[in-house]
Amino acid sequence: MRNQVNPKTEIILCISLILFSILVYYFALELPDPEYEPLGSAALPKALSVIMSLLSLIVIFRAIPRIKTYKNKDKINTEVISRPKLSIIIFIITLIFVGILDFNILGFLPSGIVYMTLIGFLMTHRDLKKLPYVFGFSIILTVSSFYIFTKFFYIDLP
Amino acid sequence: MDQLLNSFNYLFQLLPMLLLFIGVLLGIVVGSIPGLTTTMLITLTLPLTFFMESVNAITLLIGMYVGGISGSQIAATLLRMPGTPASIMTTFDGYPMSQQGKSERALGLGITASFVGGIVSWVFLAALSPPLAKLALTFGPWEYFTMVLMALVMLASLSQGSLVKGLIAACFGMMVHLPGVDPSIGQMRLTFGFESLESGLSLMPVLIGAFAVSQIFKDIINIDAKPPNVNVGRKKMMLSFSDIKKYSLNFVRSSVIGTWVGLLPGIGANIAAMLSYSTAKNSSKEPEKFGTGHEPGVVAAETANNASIGGALIPLITMGIPGSVVDAILIGALIIHNLEPGPLLFSTNPEIAYGVITAYLIGNIIMFGIMMFAVVHIAKVLYVPRAYLLSAILMFCVIGIFAVGNSFFDVWIMMIFGAVGFIMERTKMPLGPFVIGFVLSPIAEAQLRSGLMSTEGSIEPLFTRPFAATFLAISVISLIWAMYSEWKRSRELS
């Protein structure tokens, strides 16, 4: 049970965490020395950066010997991860949806309906028979949430 | 006592009662759907509570907490898929009972056990909280710092997966809280040149991203998984008096275990259920029957996981220290409503402190009623098409977060932490220490620095003040114990 995680993923994650720690440490160096109390604003960021880097190194050293042995397990477990691509695609579509709203390209109502229909269609295995239901659901949900937020909570959606 | 009665009086009004009912019902429904967690429901509801009075908001969230933990037994019993980790132990005997055609009996036992666990732990909550809050008033910065340290270490050590990953998650959570104004001297730090980071990262986008968005993407991966059809009737659900008498010892023992395990910082309902289940098994005359559809197994697991909620609420309202991830979010809810979690809550906002206590009791009673009479219908929720459910939740995450701060910066942060949470889950890095690190790091830093200021840089009080020394000792022992257990496990595996 313990070593089911892909060691390469673990290594990439830990390298990212080390880089993040270096960045935090670098910016913490720019903070002024403590004046009114012994620790100062930089102490915690510096301490956490060092601790996290050391812990990440431990995970990396533990993961390296597992790279070769993991390959077989990966093949056995492929059926568990059934649709990772779908998850990534929907994540990207959601980012685009947020971008459209943030940069005022389209209003919430049209973009929301298109967004909901698109992700609903993808999640129903692009089944055209289900598309009218997905579309109907998208309209009802988007319009009702628009009115609830604007009329009931007095929050202007884009 | 007067405050408690006042609180009951308030709760029996229409709006708070309605909110509590809705909270419990939603909690049960969401808890019963594998993949959707109580944590997710509570984080998603937080933005909506902005528009409510603080007492009503907390009442609603407590209802969700109680309902969520209890509702998770439905899928655990019928499908062997625990709605939340709290019901993992229920699958061991609940599911075999269901397979033997005794679904109603298993659910009846589980519901009654949850109710009894809730009521017993409420007694502890109501009796212990006021004196504990008084004691906590004597605590200084060193006690608070070591208590936060203890919560973090215990959660990291007891999280699923490795200790190192738990500690990384805790450190990462603390680091995420660093940007913005330094809580002690008001110095701006680590904004990386972004103006939006000057006020720091808000709790809501980080929480919703890490728990709700990441969970949605995790569920999308397994969207093809369909639950098998099961039939549940309503007969044989209510336990007889002789049943209650038969399991009375198990009820009391599991309630006490659940409450005390819940009381320890960082330990959740799943550990409580596990400990209670193994105690029931070890003290049974027929231990070999456990795991085959044995009724005492369901009773032990369900009593303890519900009792742990009451236990976990004790450090929350008396000291502002979360007993579990959901409690950390509840602390976040209090902060959002400009309330200060901790011992002062009883004197400054008694309606909130006692509101939690009364809502927990009434929530359990409502949970029992709803589950007993509507579990047949609630079980049908298991078959709601995931495509509709997940897309709706994703949409609510986006507009909910936008609504809280009227800012798309928060929505981007939510998406980033959705990805972070997803990657952490995939690499088995626990999210619990991350969120508790995020919520508690400002308290830990401010208390440590204030302590050091008062002693002119000396850390002597860590060893000379009895409570601080005890909390520190517990932290060190937990860490050493976790390291030893991990070393022992790796030796066994090799």
Interface residues (C-beta under 8 A of the other chain):
Chain A: R2 Q4 V5 T9 E10 L13 C14 L17 F20 S21 L23 V24 F27 A28 L31 P32 E35 Y36 E37 P38 L39 S41 A42 L44 P45 L48 S49 I51 M52 L55 S56 I58 V59 R62 I81 S82 R83 P84 L86 S87 I90 F91 T94 L95 F97 V98 L101 D102 F108 G112 Y115 M116 I119 G120 M123 T124 V134 F137 S138 L141 T142 S145 F149 F153 I155 L157
Chain B: F51 G161 S162 V164 K165 L167 I168 C171 F172 M174 M175 L178 D182 S184 I185 Q187 R189 L190 F192 F217 K218 I220 I221 N222 I223 D224 A225 P385 R386 A387 Y388 L390 S391 A392 L394 M395 F396 V398 I399 F402 A403 N406 F408 V411 W412 M415 G418 A419 F422 I423 R426 T427 K428 M429 S441 E445 L448 R449 L452 M453 E456 G457 R489 L493
